[in-house]
Amino acid sequence: MSVVTEAHGRVAEVFASLQGEGVTAGLPSVFIRLQGCSVGCVWCDTKYSWDPTKGEDRDLQNLLEEVTAISTGNVVVTGGEPLESPLFIPLVSALKTRGDRVEVETAGVLEPLDLPVDQWNVSLKLAHSGVPESRRIRPRAIRAFVARDAWFKFVVAQPGDVDEVIELQKRFALPRERILLMPEGIRSDELLERSRWVWEACQTHGFRYSPRLQILVWGPKRAT
Ligand code: SF4
């Protein structure tokens, strides 16, 4: 696989932290937040990453050098919606060529590419995202992620949201053991309160629970 180091694109931020969500919660990681997202969730906590003309224009070589300087071996490529970025393919290809473990956080609205991503974290959006269903539920993309053994992480804000998750699970034959429910919230008290019924729903339906460690520990501040 050739590494296209002359590639470039806009980046919102790069930082080292712990993975706060999903099946690798707690894992030391470098986060690369690619700029641009056209999904538009009402509760999005990274709205600064929406505009594809904002952020900083970075060339791939320079970006890789920064990641090397703070690398932990696990790299989380996130957004925005990273699959919309022109930097996505060359970045993932370059990271894998040099041996990094790569996770991708995506809304699952674009079909995954045939890239050697170690872990697809697909956060399909429910009705409470405020995004029309035609824009957030893309059957071809979802089936392609199922075929790539993706994890499906659902943000849930009220118990009724779990019914919607079950409908999607049945409609797309999502493997129950690869579904995670994560409480919505940007304050630790609301997260903990919602965690109680989310915990019970996970037990009832055979789903996993996902924390939001970054909110529990640090609150809503931007992680840079
Ligand atoms: S898909 Fe992600 S980045 Fe885009 S609006 Fe929704 S939560 Fe925000």
Boltz pocket constraint, residues with backbone or C-beta under 6 A from the ligand:
constraints:
  - pocket:
      binder: B
      contacts: [[A, 37], [A, 38], [A, 39], [A, 40], [A, 41], [A, 43], [A, 44], [A, 45], [A, 46], [A, 47], [A, 49], [A, 79], [A, 80], [A, 81], [A, 107]]
      max_distance: 6.0
